[in-house]
Amino acid sequence: MLPEKKFRVVNQSLGTQPKIGPLPAEQIFPWLVITMGCIFGFYYMLNWGWLATLFASLWGCATWWFVSSNKSFLGKFVGTPRISRGYMQFISLINDSVQPKQRNNQKKVKRTKKIKKIN
């Protein structure tokens, strides 16, 4: 008889993103550069104080995380809906009171182009 094949238990962290706590590890170096740039720009050059420097640094790091994320922090947005063709008469929402008169007159009035001559 053939022996039964058993699955081996493997490390579940293989193939996942490296993390330091809840933060992705690939973001550490860019955040360090952003923070140092904010300290130099806002605290030393503009003399705005530590609170403004902290807010600018957090804003910069959050923006970088949002832009460069890979499915970890808003990396995937809601998928676009499937578009299908449909046939419906256009009804303007802006001039709704004028529309019924135009609909009745469209069948009766034949529109022609008039060309003005410039002398």
N, C-alpha and C positions, 0 to 999 in steps of 0.2 A: 504494500500500500504506500501511497504517496503521503508524506507528512503535510499537514495543513500549513498554508502560508499565513503568517501573522504580520500585520502591519506594525512597523516600528514607530515609536513615538519620536517625533522630531521637534526641534525648537520652533515654537510658533512665531518668534520674532524674526525669523529669516524672511527676507523679502519686504520687510516693512521699513518705514522711514526711521532713521535714528532720531531719538528725542532726548531732551534734557528736561525731565518732568513733563509738563504739558506743552512745552515749546519745541518746535522742530529745530534740530541741530544745525541745519544749513542756513538758518537765519541769524545765527549768532554773529558772524563776522560782518555782514551788512549792517546789522543793528549797531554794532560797535562803531563802524564808520559813520553812520547817521548820527549817533549820539555825540561822537567827538566833533563832528561838523557843527552840530547845533550848539554845543558848548562854546566852540570857538566863535561861531557867528553871532549867536544871540547874547551870550554872557560877556565875552571879551570885546567884541567889536561894537555891538549895539548897546551894551550895558543895560539890558532889560531885566536882569535879576534871574535868580534860580527858578522861580515859579514859571516864568515864561519860557525859560530854557527847557524845563521839564516837560511842559505841554507841547512845545515844538518837537522835542525829541520823541515823545510818545506818538504824536501825530505822524511824524516821519516813519517811525518803525511800523505803525499800524498800516500806513499806506504801502510800505514796501511789502509787508506780509500779505496784504490784499492783492497786490499786483503780481507778486512772484510765487504765490502759493500753488501747490500741486495737489489739488483735491483735499487739502487739509483744513483750510480756513477760507470758505467761500470760493474755493477753486472751481467748483462746478456750479453753474447757475441753473435755474429751472429751464428745462428744455423748451424749445420753441414749439408752438402747436403746429399740427399738420394743417397745411392750407389746402383747401379744396375749392373748386370753382362753384359758384352759385349764381343764380340769375334773379335779380331783384331790382325793382325800380328805385332809382336814387331819390331820396327825400331829404332835402336840406333841413338842418336843424336851426339854422340862423334865420332864414326868412320863411318860416313855416306858414305865416298868415298869407303870404303872397303865392305860395305854391299851388293851392287849388285853382286859382284864377289862371295861372300859367298852364296847368294841365289841360283845362278846358279849351284854352285858346290855341294850344299847340296843334290840335287836329284841324282847326279852321283856318289859321293864318299860315300862309306859305311865306317863308322868309327868303328874301333875295339879298344878294350883296350889292351894295352901291359903291361904285368907285368914283372918288372925287378927282377931278382933273386939276392939276396945279398949273396955273398960267404964269 
